Amino acid sequence: MTARSVEAEVLRAAELLAGARHALALAGAGLSRESGIPTFRGEGGLWTRFGEPPMNQYERFSADPRGWWLQRLQERARPSEFTEAISAARPNPGHLALAALEQLGVLKHIITQNVDNLHQQAGSVAVTEIHGNRTLLRCIGCGRREPARELTEEEVPPLCAVCGDIVKSDTVMFGEPIPVQALRTCEQQAQWCDVMIVVGTSGTVYPAAGYPLQVLRAGGALIEVNVEETPFTPYAAAVLHGPSGELLPKVVERVRAALA
Ligand code: APR
């Protein structure tokens, strides 16, 4: 993509956002790539390199919650590449750009697939974490969430202070139902949405990957920001091909000018 065409796509994206009634962002692991967190798929992705994890994580947790917690306590001593990267990560200009669009009143909500808490650290407020947040714990009974804390072997599995059921990490496991409230908010936001920024996602995991299709079916417009093509690329009204940390700040600049 030539510099001129990137500029044209950035302008197109800014026009769509400045004129949007209810703009959303759907964020994926690529948005946090420039914060040092590896993606899952695509070039250099964790699963591209090491293969996919078991798809029955939740079934295994439910069968032996204490065993699952004990394994986590042991892993604390030998954190994985992903855990080390996500613990050290800070928001990058892409996160800050989305927060700026919210402050401008342009971006109404972020649906994020990321569990890294970087949107909140960047200042975004209207965020739904469809796959949870790694800094929180969640009760599998009543859904109550609380900040993650150091636990000893005697304390696991932790029990909910309200309903007494078992508490797990808020991060949604493979095979685990997405918490109902998060799902309802995402569906409602997608129904209202007329312009959606789809940033840093391969568009392979549902229900998240279904929201851009829902916006298209309702006659809305997609703005894609990605370093590679995805299933959404052919349908996007603007395709910003490159790192989101570089391109999103350019979009914010043009939106500010359009609103001035
Ligand atoms: N800027 C923009 N996009 C990027 C960048 C970057 N700097 N670097 C990589 N990408 C893109 C890749 O091209 C790819 O399309 O980010 C996307 C990352 O795709 P995935 O690794 O599949 O991440 P994601 O789409 O968020 O995965 C969805 O799958 O395993 C589950 O729970 C996990 O939330 C995750 C979900």
py3Dmol code that shows the C-alpha trace and the ligand (Angstrom):
import py3Dmol

protein = """\
ATOM      1  CA  MET A   1       0.000   0.000   0.000  1.00  0.00           C
ATOM      2  CA  THR A   2       1.530   3.340  -1.030  1.00  0.00           C
ATOM      3  CA  ALA A   3       1.823   6.289   1.379  1.00  0.00           C
ATOM      4  CA  ARG A   4      -0.763   8.191  -0.720  1.00  0.00           C
ATOM      5  CA  SER A   5      -3.296   5.399  -0.492  1.00  0.00           C
ATOM      6  CA  VAL A   6      -2.730   5.009   3.262  1.00  0.00           C
ATOM      7  CA  GLU A   7      -3.440   8.733   3.593  1.00  0.00           C
ATOM      8  CA  ALA A   8      -6.598   8.359   1.500  1.00  0.00           C
ATOM      9  CA  GLU A   9      -7.815   5.451   3.657  1.00  0.00           C
ATOM     10  CA  VAL A  10      -7.036   7.398   6.849  1.00  0.00           C
ATOM     11  CA  LEU A  11      -9.070  10.333   5.534  1.00  0.00           C
ATOM     12  CA  ARG A  12     -11.946   8.012   4.581  1.00  0.00           C
ATOM     13  CA  ALA A  13     -11.883   6.470   8.056  1.00  0.00           C
ATOM     14  CA  ALA A  14     -11.891   9.898   9.701  1.00  0.00           C
ATOM     15  CA  GLU A  15     -14.864  11.045   7.591  1.00  0.00           C
ATOM     16  CA  LEU A  16     -16.846   7.920   8.543  1.00  0.00           C
ATOM     17  CA  LEU A  17     -16.073   8.377  12.239  1.00  0.00           C
ATOM     18  CA  ALA A  18     -16.749  12.133  12.303  1.00  0.00           C
ATOM     19  CA  GLY A  19     -20.149  11.505  10.707  1.00  0.00           C
ATOM     20  CA  ALA A  20     -21.031   8.386  12.751  1.00  0.00           C
ATOM     21  CA  ARG A  21     -24.108   8.199  14.958  1.00  0.00           C
ATOM     22  CA  HIS A  22     -22.793   5.304  17.113  1.00  0.00           C
ATOM     23  CA  ALA A  23     -19.193   4.302  16.377  1.00  0.00           C
ATOM     24  CA  LEU A  24     -17.721   1.209  18.041  1.00  0.00           C
ATOM     25  CA  ALA A  25     -14.355  -0.483  18.046  1.00  0.00           C
ATOM     26  CA  LEU A  26     -13.843  -4.250  18.028  1.00  0.00           C
ATOM     27  CA  ALA A  27     -10.290  -4.837  19.275  1.00  0.00           C
ATOM     28  CA  GLY A  28      -8.103  -7.934  19.057  1.00  0.00           C
ATOM     29  CA  ALA A  29      -4.624  -9.035  20.072  1.00  0.00           C
ATOM     30  CA  GLY A  30      -3.001  -7.064  17.237  1.00  0.00           C
ATOM     31  CA  LEU A  31      -3.850  -3.803  19.001  1.00  0.00           C
ATOM     32  CA  SER A  32      -1.593  -4.872  21.898  1.00  0.00           C
ATOM     33  CA  ARG A  33       1.181  -6.216  19.651  1.00  0.00           C
ATOM     34  CA  GLU A  34       3.066  -2.884  19.867  1.00  0.00           C
ATOM     35  CA  SER A  35       2.835  -3.134  23.654  1.00  0.00           C
ATOM     36  CA  GLY A  36       5.007  -6.242  23.384  1.00  0.00           C
ATOM     37  CA  ILE A  37       2.243  -8.836  23.775  1.00  0.00           C
ATOM     38  CA  PRO A  38       2.399 -11.596  21.155  1.00  0.00           C
ATOM     39  CA  THR A  39      -0.705 -12.308  19.085  1.00  0.00           C
ATOM     40  CA  PHE A  40      -2.197 -15.803  18.916  1.00  0.00           C
ATOM     41  CA  ARG A  41      -2.444 -16.309  15.146  1.00  0.00           C
ATOM     42  CA  GLY A  42      -0.814 -14.737  12.111  1.00  0.00           C
ATOM     43  CA  GLU A  43       2.899 -14.104  11.759  1.00  0.00           C
ATOM     44  CA  GLY A  44       4.819 -14.725  15.006  1.00  0.00           C
ATOM     45  CA  GLY A  45       1.632 -15.613  16.865  1.00  0.00           C
ATOM     46  CA  LEU A  46       1.899 -17.844  19.944  1.00  0.00           C
ATOM     47  CA  TRP A  47      -0.271 -20.541  18.413  1.00  0.00           C
ATOM     48  CA  THR A  48       1.337 -20.187  15.032  1.00  0.00           C
ATOM     49  CA  ARG A  49       4.581 -21.104  16.821  1.00  0.00           C
ATOM     50  CA  PHE A  50       3.464 -23.533  19.528  1.00  0.00           C
ATOM     51  CA  GLY A  51       0.079 -24.841  18.339  1.00  0.00           C
ATOM     52  CA  GLU A  52      -3.380 -24.185  19.761  1.00  0.00           C
ATOM     53  CA  PRO A  53      -4.141 -24.880  23.457  1.00  0.00           C
ATOM     54  CA  PRO A  54      -6.734 -27.521  24.414  1.00  0.00           C
ATOM     55  CA  MET A  55     -10.247 -26.367  23.483  1.00  0.00           C
ATOM     56  CA  ASN A  56     -11.747 -27.990  26.618  1.00  0.00           C
ATOM     57  CA  GLN A  57     -10.002 -25.752  29.191  1.00  0.00           C
ATOM     58  CA  TYR A  58     -13.265 -25.001  31.037  1.00  0.00           C
ATOM     59  CA  GLU A  59     -14.306 -28.651  31.176  1.00  0.00           C
ATOM     60  CA  ARG A  60     -10.927 -29.503  32.716  1.00  0.00           C
ATOM     61  CA  PHE A  61     -11.212 -26.629  35.203  1.00  0.00           C
ATOM     62  CA  SER A  62     -14.746 -27.668  36.231  1.00  0.00           C
ATOM     63  CA  ALA A  63     -13.609 -31.262  36.780  1.00  0.00           C
ATOM     64  CA  ASP A  64     -10.842 -30.204  39.174  1.00  0.00           C
ATOM     65  CA  PRO A  65     -10.870 -26.520  40.207  1.00  0.00           C
ATOM     66  CA  ARG A  66      -8.325 -27.094  42.986  1.00  0.00           C
ATOM     67  CA  GLY A  67      -5.956 -28.849  40.573  1.00  0.00           C
ATOM     68  CA  TRP A  68      -6.339 -25.963  38.138  1.00  0.00           C
ATOM     69  CA  TRP A  69      -5.527 -23.395  40.823  1.00  0.00           C
ATOM     70  CA  LEU A  70      -2.541 -25.384  42.137  1.00  0.00           C
ATOM     71  CA  GLN A  71      -1.144 -25.530  38.611  1.00  0.00           C
ATOM     72  CA  ARG A  72      -1.535 -21.748  38.323  1.00  0.00           C
ATOM     73  CA  LEU A  73       0.298 -21.246  41.617  1.00  0.00           C
ATOM     74  CA  GLN A  74       3.148 -23.401  40.333  1.00  0.00           C
ATOM     75  CA  GLU A  75       3.248 -21.504  36.994  1.00  0.00           C
ATOM     76  CA  ARG A  76       3.666 -18.296  38.995  1.00  0.00           C
ATOM     77  CA  ALA A  77       7.228 -19.428  39.692  1.00  0.00           C
ATOM     78  CA  ARG A  78       7.912 -20.009  35.964  1.00  0.00           C
ATOM     79  CA  PRO A  79       5.765 -17.444  34.075  1.00  0.00           C
ATOM     80  CA  SER A  80       5.184 -18.142  30.363  1.00  0.00           C
ATOM     81  CA  GLU A  81       6.357 -15.755  27.603  1.00  0.00           C
ATOM     82  CA  PHE A  82       2.762 -14.509  27.318  1.00  0.00           C
ATOM     83  CA  THR A  83       2.406 -13.924  31.071  1.00  0.00           C
ATOM     84  CA  GLU A  84       5.727 -12.066  31.256  1.00  0.00           C
ATOM     85  CA  ALA A  85       4.855  -9.904  28.236  1.00  0.00           C
ATOM     86  CA  ILE A  86       1.320  -9.094  29.393  1.00  0.00           C
ATOM     87  CA  SER A  87       2.502  -8.246  32.937  1.00  0.00           C
ATOM     88  CA  ALA A  88       5.113  -5.803  31.602  1.00  0.00           C
ATOM     89  CA  ALA A  89       2.862  -4.287  28.910  1.00  0.00           C
ATOM     90  CA  ARG A  90       1.801  -0.646  28.839  1.00  0.00           C
ATOM     91  CA  PRO A  91      -0.763   1.006  26.536  1.00  0.00           C
ATOM     92  CA  ASN A  92       0.616   1.901  23.094  1.00  0.00           C
ATOM     93  CA  PRO A  93      -0.464   4.820  20.825  1.00  0.00           C
ATOM     94  CA  GLY A  94      -3.226   2.610  19.403  1.00  0.00           C
ATOM     95  CA  HIS A  95      -4.891   2.258  22.825  1.00  0.00           C
ATOM     96  CA  LEU A  96      -4.404   5.968  23.487  1.00  0.00           C
ATOM     97  CA  ALA A  97      -5.961   6.822  20.110  1.00  0.00           C
ATOM     98  CA  LEU A  98      -9.121   4.830  20.930  1.00  0.00           C
ATOM     99  CA  ALA A  99      -9.309   6.580  24.318  1.00  0.00           C
ATOM    100  CA  ALA A 100      -8.951   9.954  22.533  1.00  0.00           C
ATOM    101  CA  LEU A 101     -11.822   9.062  20.165  1.00  0.00           C
ATOM    102  CA  GLU A 102     -13.974   8.283  23.227  1.00  0.00           C
ATOM    103  CA  GLN A 103     -13.018  11.616  24.823  1.00  0.00           C
ATOM    104  CA  LEU A 104     -13.955  13.388  21.565  1.00  0.00           C
ATOM    105  CA  GLY A 105     -17.421  11.812  21.907  1.00  0.00           C
ATOM    106  CA  VAL A 106     -16.885   9.925  18.635  1.00  0.00           C
ATOM    107  CA  LEU A 107     -16.248   6.371  19.915  1.00  0.00           C
ATOM    108  CA  LYS A 108     -19.192   5.186  22.022  1.00  0.00           C
ATOM    109  CA  HIS A 109     -17.890   1.788  23.140  1.00  0.00           C
ATOM    110  CA  ILE A 110     -15.023  -0.686  22.730  1.00  0.00           C
ATOM    111  CA  ILE A 111     -15.688  -4.414  22.518  1.00  0.00           C
ATOM    112  CA  THR A 112     -12.324  -5.967  23.248  1.00  0.00           C
ATOM    113  CA  GLN A 113     -11.176  -9.569  22.985  1.00  0.00           C
ATOM    114  CA  ASN A 114      -8.037  -8.669  24.919  1.00  0.00           C
ATOM    115  CA  VAL A 115      -7.675  -9.505  28.602  1.00  0.00           C
ATOM    116  CA  ASP A 116      -4.678  -7.214  29.194  1.00  0.00           C
ATOM    117  CA  ASN A 117      -6.499  -4.271  30.839  1.00  0.00           C
ATOM    118  CA  LEU A 118      -4.620  -1.854  28.541  1.00  0.00           C
ATOM    119  CA  HIS A 119      -7.732  -0.011  27.325  1.00  0.00           C
ATOM    120  CA  GLN A 120      -8.534   1.033  30.897  1.00  0.00           C
ATOM    121  CA  GLN A 121      -4.896   1.981  31.530  1.00  0.00           C
ATOM    122  CA  ALA A 122      -5.051   4.164  28.391  1.00  0.00           C
ATOM    123  CA  GLY A 123      -8.105   5.986  29.789  1.00  0.00           C
ATOM    124  CA  SER A 124     -10.955   4.267  27.919  1.00  0.00           C
ATOM    125  CA  VAL A 125     -14.082   3.930  30.065  1.00  0.00           C
ATOM    126  CA  ALA A 126     -16.816   2.412  27.867  1.00  0.00           C
ATOM    127  CA  VAL A 127     -15.214  -0.996  27.422  1.00  0.00           C
ATOM    128  CA  THR A 128     -16.705  -4.504  27.378  1.00  0.00           C
ATOM    129  CA  GLU A 129     -14.151  -7.291  27.755  1.00  0.00           C
ATOM    130  CA  ILE A 130     -15.867 -10.169  25.986  1.00  0.00           C
ATOM    131  CA  HIS A 131     -13.060 -12.568  26.975  1.00  0.00           C
ATOM    132  CA  GLY A 132     -12.605 -11.175  30.472  1.00  0.00           C
ATOM    133  CA  ASN A 133      -9.810  -9.329  32.241  1.00  0.00           C
ATOM    134  CA  ARG A 134      -6.688 -11.070  33.567  1.00  0.00           C
ATOM    135  CA  THR A 135      -6.424  -8.669  36.542  1.00  0.00           C
ATOM    136  CA  LEU A 136      -9.769  -9.862  37.931  1.00  0.00           C
ATOM    137  CA  LEU A 137     -11.316 -12.976  39.480  1.00  0.00           C
ATOM    138  CA  ARG A 138     -14.927 -14.039  38.815  1.00  0.00           C
ATOM    139  CA  CYS A 139     -17.361 -16.288  40.666  1.00  0.00           C
ATOM    140  CA  ILE A 140     -18.724 -19.040  38.387  1.00  0.00           C
ATOM    141  CA  GLY A 141     -21.999 -18.948  40.339  1.00  0.00           C
ATOM    142  CA  CYS A 142     -23.108 -15.317  40.694  1.00  0.00           C
ATOM    143  CA  GLY A 143     -20.597 -13.725  38.314  1.00  0.00           C
ATOM    144  CA  ARG A 144     -19.268 -11.330  40.964  1.00  0.00           C
ATOM    145  CA  ARG A 145     -15.847  -9.940  39.939  1.00  0.00           C
ATOM    146  CA  GLU A 146     -13.034  -8.798  42.238  1.00  0.00           C
ATOM    147  CA  PRO A 147      -9.384  -7.822  41.785  1.00  0.00           C
ATOM    148  CA  ALA A 148      -7.012 -10.778  41.459  1.00  0.00           C
ATOM    149  CA  ARG A 149      -4.914 -11.388  44.579  1.00  0.00           C
ATOM    150  CA  GLU A 150      -2.058 -13.607  45.735  1.00  0.00           C
ATOM    151  CA  LEU A 151      -3.440 -16.944  46.939  1.00  0.00           C
ATOM    152  CA  THR A 152      -1.821 -19.698  48.987  1.00  0.00           C
ATOM    153  CA  GLU A 153      -2.252 -23.441  48.373  1.00  0.00           C
ATOM    154  CA  GLU A 154      -4.574 -23.576  51.398  1.00  0.00           C
ATOM    155  CA  GLU A 155      -6.856 -20.922  49.878  1.00  0.00           C
ATOM    156  CA  VAL A 156      -7.540 -22.587  46.524  1.00  0.00           C
ATOM    157  CA  PRO A 157      -9.984 -22.890  44.992  1.00  0.00           C
ATOM    158  CA  PRO A 158     -11.144 -19.523  46.408  1.00  0.00           C
ATOM    159  CA  LEU A 159     -14.838 -19.335  47.241  1.00  0.00           C
ATOM    160  CA  CYS A 160     -17.148 -16.413  46.557  1.00  0.00           C
ATOM    161  CA  ALA A 161     -17.752 -14.179  49.606  1.00  0.00           C
ATOM    162  CA  VAL A 162     -21.332 -13.587  48.423  1.00  0.00           C
ATOM    163  CA  CYS A 163     -22.684 -16.927  47.179  1.00  0.00           C
ATOM    164  CA  GLY A 164     -19.963 -19.363  48.256  1.00  0.00           C
ATOM    165  CA  ASP A 165     -19.455 -20.795  44.754  1.00  0.00           C
ATOM    166  CA  ILE A 166     -16.051 -21.354  43.197  1.00  0.00           C
ATOM    167  CA  VAL A 167     -13.995 -18.386  41.968  1.00  0.00           C
ATOM    168  CA  LYS A 168     -11.776 -18.544  38.875  1.00  0.00           C
ATOM    169  CA  SER A 169      -9.770 -16.076  36.798  1.00  0.00           C
ATOM    170  CA  ASP A 170     -12.052 -13.652  34.945  1.00  0.00           C
ATOM    171  CA  THR A 171     -10.340 -14.626  31.682  1.00  0.00           C
ATOM    172  CA  VAL A 172     -12.841 -16.662  29.646  1.00  0.00           C
ATOM    173  CA  MET A 173     -11.512 -20.153  28.954  1.00  0.00           C
ATOM    174  CA  PHE A 174     -12.094 -22.158  25.796  1.00  0.00           C
ATOM    175  CA  GLY A 175     -15.406 -23.968  26.237  1.00  0.00           C
ATOM    176  CA  GLU A 176     -16.587 -21.496  28.893  1.00  0.00           C
ATOM    177  CA  PRO A 177     -19.837 -19.590  28.270  1.00  0.00           C
ATOM    178  CA  ILE A 178     -19.227 -15.849  27.924  1.00  0.00           C
ATOM    179  CA  PRO A 179     -20.771 -14.029  30.921  1.00  0.00           C
ATOM    180  CA  VAL A 180     -24.340 -13.081  30.002  1.00  0.00           C
ATOM    181  CA  GLN A 181     -24.059  -9.394  30.900  1.00  0.00           C
ATOM    182  CA  ALA A 182     -21.022  -8.916  28.623  1.00  0.00           C
ATOM    183  CA  LEU A 183     -22.822 -10.695  25.793  1.00  0.00           C
ATOM    184  CA  ARG A 184     -25.952  -8.561  26.198  1.00  0.00           C
ATOM    185  CA  THR A 185     -23.944  -5.333  26.142  1.00  0.00           C
ATOM    186  CA  CYS A 186     -22.029  -6.389  23.009  1.00  0.00           C
ATOM    187  CA  GLU A 187     -25.224  -7.360  21.195  1.00  0.00           C
ATOM    188  CA  GLN A 188     -26.935  -4.107  22.149  1.00  0.00           C
ATOM    189  CA  GLN A 189     -23.946  -2.008  21.104  1.00  0.00           C
ATOM    190  CA  ALA A 190     -23.648  -3.856  17.785  1.00  0.00           C
ATOM    191  CA  GLN A 191     -27.348  -3.196  17.094  1.00  0.00           C
ATOM    192  CA  TRP A 192     -26.836   0.552  17.582  1.00  0.00           C
ATOM    193  CA  CYS A 193     -23.573   0.654  15.643  1.00  0.00           C
ATOM    194  CA  ASP A 194     -23.325   2.355  12.223  1.00  0.00           C
ATOM    195  CA  VAL A 195     -19.520   2.541  11.998  1.00  0.00           C
ATOM    196  CA  MET A 196     -17.152  -0.074  13.493  1.00  0.00           C
ATOM    197  CA  ILE A 197     -13.363   0.085  13.697  1.00  0.00           C
ATOM    198  CA  VAL A 198     -12.156  -3.545  13.493  1.00  0.00           C
ATOM    199  CA  VAL A 199      -8.602  -3.396  14.782  1.00  0.00           C
ATOM    200  CA  GLY A 200      -6.005  -6.126  15.276  1.00  0.00           C
ATOM    201  CA  THR A 201      -8.271  -9.137  15.032  1.00  0.00           C
ATOM    202  CA  SER A 202      -8.114 -12.161  12.727  1.00  0.00           C
ATOM    203  CA  GLY A 203     -11.907 -12.413  12.865  1.00  0.00           C
ATOM    204  CA  THR A 204     -11.818 -16.121  13.668  1.00  0.00           C
ATOM    205  CA  VAL A 205     -13.438 -16.364  17.115  1.00  0.00           C
ATOM    206  CA  TYR A 206     -17.182 -16.011  17.673  1.00  0.00           C
ATOM    207  CA  PRO A 207     -19.313 -14.371  18.915  1.00  0.00           C
ATOM    208  CA  ALA A 208     -16.844 -11.422  18.644  1.00  0.00           C
ATOM    209  CA  ALA A 209     -16.214 -12.031  14.937  1.00  0.00           C
ATOM    210  CA  GLY A 210     -19.969 -11.912  14.316  1.00  0.00           C
ATOM    211  CA  TYR A 211     -20.408  -8.282  15.366  1.00  0.00           C
ATOM    212  CA  PRO A 212     -18.755  -6.722  12.273  1.00  0.00           C
ATOM    213  CA  LEU A 213     -21.009  -8.931  10.105  1.00  0.00           C
ATOM    214  CA  GLN A 214     -24.035  -7.718  12.098  1.00  0.00           C
ATOM    215  CA  VAL A 215     -23.025  -4.090  11.429  1.00  0.00           C
ATOM    216  CA  LEU A 216     -22.586  -4.803   7.697  1.00  0.00           C
ATOM    217  CA  ARG A 217     -25.969  -6.550   7.488  1.00  0.00           C
ATOM    218  CA  ALA A 218     -27.576  -3.462   9.033  1.00  0.00           C
ATOM    219  CA  GLY A 219     -25.966  -1.269   6.364  1.00  0.00           C
ATOM    220  CA  GLY A 220     -23.160  -0.004   8.574  1.00  0.00           C
ATOM    221  CA  ALA A 221     -19.533   0.599   7.586  1.00  0.00           C
ATOM    222  CA  LEU A 222     -16.344  -1.161   8.731  1.00  0.00           C
ATOM    223  CA  ILE A 223     -12.951   0.458   9.110  1.00  0.00           C
ATOM    224  CA  GLU A 224     -10.291  -2.254   9.228  1.00  0.00           C
ATOM    225  CA  VAL A 225      -6.876  -1.650  10.832  1.00  0.00           C
ATOM    226  CA  ASN A 226      -4.600  -4.673  10.442  1.00  0.00           C
ATOM    227  CA  VAL A 227      -1.168  -5.651   9.142  1.00  0.00           C
ATOM    228  CA  GLU A 228      -2.674  -8.570   7.210  1.00  0.00           C
ATOM    229  CA  GLU A 229      -5.880  -9.250   5.254  1.00  0.00           C
ATOM    230  CA  THR A 230      -8.778 -10.785   7.186  1.00  0.00           C
ATOM    231  CA  PRO A 231     -12.276 -12.089   6.263  1.00  0.00           C
ATOM    232  CA  PHE A 232     -13.522  -8.503   6.783  1.00  0.00           C
ATOM    233  CA  THR A 233     -11.110  -6.802   4.355  1.00  0.00           C
ATOM    234  CA  PRO A 234     -13.247  -7.191   1.190  1.00  0.00           C
ATOM    235  CA  TYR A 235     -16.241  -5.581   2.939  1.00  0.00           C
ATOM    236  CA  ALA A 236     -14.474  -2.716   4.707  1.00  0.00           C
ATOM    237  CA  ALA A 237     -15.283   0.863   3.642  1.00  0.00           C
ATOM    238  CA  ALA A 238     -11.753   1.847   4.658  1.00  0.00           C
ATOM    239  CA  VAL A 239      -8.774  -0.535   4.921  1.00  0.00           C
ATOM    240  CA  LEU A 240      -5.830   0.810   6.911  1.00  0.00           C
ATOM    241  CA  HIS A 241      -3.066  -1.677   6.217  1.00  0.00           C
ATOM    242  CA  GLY A 242      -0.341  -1.340   8.851  1.00  0.00           C
ATOM    243  CA  PRO A 243       0.374  -1.264  12.593  1.00  0.00           C
ATOM    244  CA  SER A 244      -2.542   0.133  14.606  1.00  0.00           C
ATOM    245  CA  GLY A 245      -0.137   2.038  16.882  1.00  0.00           C
ATOM    246  CA  GLU A 246       0.940   4.072  13.837  1.00  0.00           C
ATOM    247  CA  LEU A 247      -2.355   4.368  11.947  1.00  0.00           C
ATOM    248  CA  LEU A 248      -4.952   5.041  14.673  1.00  0.00           C
ATOM    249  CA  PRO A 249      -3.218   8.248  15.874  1.00  0.00           C
ATOM    250  CA  LYS A 250      -3.335   9.530  12.250  1.00  0.00           C
ATOM    251  CA  VAL A 251      -7.076   8.841  12.185  1.00  0.00           C
ATOM    252  CA  VAL A 252      -7.560  10.755  15.452  1.00  0.00           C
ATOM    253  CA  GLU A 253      -5.664  13.730  14.015  1.00  0.00           C
ATOM    254  CA  ARG A 254      -7.977  13.829  10.970  1.00  0.00           C
ATOM    255  CA  VAL A 255     -11.105  13.371  13.121  1.00  0.00           C
ATOM    256  CA  ARG A 256     -10.070  16.319  15.324  1.00  0.00           C
ATOM    257  CA  ALA A 257      -9.623  18.435  12.155  1.00  0.00           C
ATOM    258  CA  ALA A 258     -13.003  17.302  10.812  1.00  0.00           C
ATOM    259  CA  LEU A 259     -14.735  18.215  14.093  1.00  0.00           C
ATOM    260  CA  ALA A 260     -12.951  21.593  14.446  1.00  0.00           C
TER     261      ALA A 260
END
"""
ligand_1 = """\
36
APR
N -1.525 -3.736 14.247
C -2.714 -4.206 13.792
N -2.985 -5.532 13.632
C -1.996 -6.396 13.938
C -0.730 -5.995 14.420
C -0.515 -4.584 14.559
N 0.663 -4.085 14.994
N 0.031 -7.102 14.633
C -0.749 -8.163 14.330
N -1.957 -7.747 13.900
C -3.118 -8.554 13.514
C -2.817 -9.875 12.850
O -2.655 -9.681 11.453
C -4.089 -10.672 13.158
O -5.084 -10.437 12.173
O -3.793 -8.894 14.701
C -4.551 -10.085 14.487
C -4.333 -11.006 15.665
O -5.156 -12.129 15.481
P -5.278 -13.197 16.675
O -3.933 -13.506 17.191
O -6.165 -14.295 16.154
O -6.008 -12.394 17.824
P -7.556 -12.174 18.014
O -8.247 -11.950 16.712
O -7.711 -11.142 19.066
O -8.030 -13.586 18.636
C -9.347 -13.633 19.125
O -8.908 -15.804 20.036
O -7.786 -17.327 21.184
C -8.713 -16.404 21.299
O -9.104 -15.438 23.354
C -8.265 -15.354 22.265
O -9.158 -13.142 22.313
C -8.489 -14.073 21.485
C -9.376 -14.509 20.330
"""
view = py3Dmol.view(width=600, height=400)
view.addModel(protein, "pdb")
view.setStyle({"model": 0}, {"cartoon": {"style": "trace"}})
view.addModel(ligand_1, "xyz")
view.setStyle({"model": 1}, {"stick": {}})
view.zoomTo()
view.show()
